[in-house]
Amino acid sequence: MTKIIMVQGAGSNVGKSMVVAGLCRHFRNKGLRVRPFKPQNMSNNAAVTVDGGEIGRAQAMQATACGVDPIVDMNPVLLKPETDIGAQVIVQGKRYATLKAREYAKAKPELLKYAVESFKRIAKDADLVVIEGAGSPAEINLRKGDIANMGFAEAVNAPVVLLGDIDRGGVIAQLVGTHAVLPASDRDRVTAYMVNKFRGDVSLFDQGLVEISNRTGWQSLGVLPWFEDAWKLPAEDVMDIASKRGGDLKIVVPRLSRIANFDDLDPLSHETGVSVEIIEAGRALPGDADLVLLPGSKSTIGDLEFLRAHGWDTDIFAHVRRGGHVIGICGGYQMLGRIVSDPEGIEGSAGAVAGLGLLDVTTVMTPKKQLSLVEGREIESDTPLTGYEIHIGETGGPDCARPWLEIGNGPHGAMSKSGKVRGCYLHGLFASNQFRQIALSRLGHGGTPTDYALSIDETLDRLADHMGRNLDCEAILELAVEYGSVDVAS
């Protein structure tokens, strides 16, 4: 019989995704068939699944922790923000609608049915399902119709472990305050708590655990010290994107307002001798950059305007005049062209804007989304690579006669005459070790590349060991309940 347990946070960005990944790997290493599940996620950093859909990047990483391929049922509802008030809604891997907040609230009952449907399929193939909440159940103004936290836990009768973040301060208030505001039925569903991101001597917080347990009646599962290698795991939340400095080779990335699929940066950050510097709004792009990398965007025209508003277009033109290299991926590729046109207003207001003009191509946004896992090669070096496409828009023009890549049997992407400006729609290409070595060698970087997939796998094992040493993981397994032991929502 499948056992289930849910990890919810006492706030946003408290480390739920990493902790769930660690639990998945810990129990997988104990011989259990473990699966991750997140009923509702909000992220523009998506992964393409083997069954042809898209889910949150964190659930793909958690699937890796379980030793299985990611599938759409692991994250049946994915919200991809397009504006401050609206988001594209992905249901079971496919586009469902673009909804504003009030419209989404009305759709929740139907979406809960899809979430439970996916959960049932996941549970059939597991000994243990570790469910991840979103945000915090303390946002009781959102409790009605909730499908992300207590609403889903109630639907499948899952016990809840609450996770607090001591690094941001006030963890006692986080946990005790959540206990105070939760309705009694939700409060009783919480069985235990954990404290995450402790720096220093953990014993100094012993009395803090006593106070939390006394005031809530919840069982303490322990304190998780700061995990130094957390940066090596793919980040899902834009809040978690961080620079990695120290290398002689400098790659700079402007942090776009709607940056998407920024996991392209992770394999580059793993390389010894390479700095990946995220440039915040208000800062100029450094003049000593070896490569300017324009990442994906959920709103290409909006981020073109954002890029210009901060003077980054001027910095990029100066970089090119100095002989610097530029790579654009997906939305970044579209920005490098002469014109980006959105006649139907798919990503915002209908219209067209001038691109940076560094590639002689134009892009027209179209409703159909390209979504696929692909294999191919870099034409110039005949180097194999893999990746995924997840985009709308069709790009063509004279520079496409100099394709950068070949996918399947067809040309893909474009290059300038000098070869120093390149663009493509293919995400994840830098995860291919040999291709990454070739790409970095053009910038003057030598040496043997890191085995990126192996690095991720070893980091997950270290995380699992770290959690096993510091948390009562056996108690977590004991707190899990058999799915279907009582009637659940159908």
Beta strands, then each sheet from edge to edge (+ up, - down):
strand 1: 3-9
strand 2: 34-37
strand 3: 40-42
strand 4: 46-48
strand 5: 54-56
strand 6: 77-81
strand 7: 86-91
strand 8: 94-100
strand 9: 128-132
strand 10: 160-165
strand 11: 190-198
strand 12: 219-225
strand 13: 249-254
strand 14: 259-260
strand 15: 274-279
strand 16: 291-294
strand 17: 296-297
strand 18: 325-329
strand 19: 339-342
strand 20: 351-354
strand 21: 362-364
strand 22: 370-378
strand 23: 383-391
strand 24: 394-396
strand 25: 405-407
strand 26: 410-412
strand 27: 414-415
strand 28: 421-424
strand 29: 481-482
sheet 1: 2+ 9+ 1+ 10+ 11+ 12+
sheet 2: 2+ 9+ 1+ 29-
sheet 3: 3+ 6+ 7- 8+
sheet 4: 4+ 5-
sheet 5: 15+ 13+ 16+ 18+ 28+ 27-
sheet 6: 14+ 17-
sheet 7: 20+ 19- 21- 24+
sheet 8: 23+ 22- 25+ 26-
end
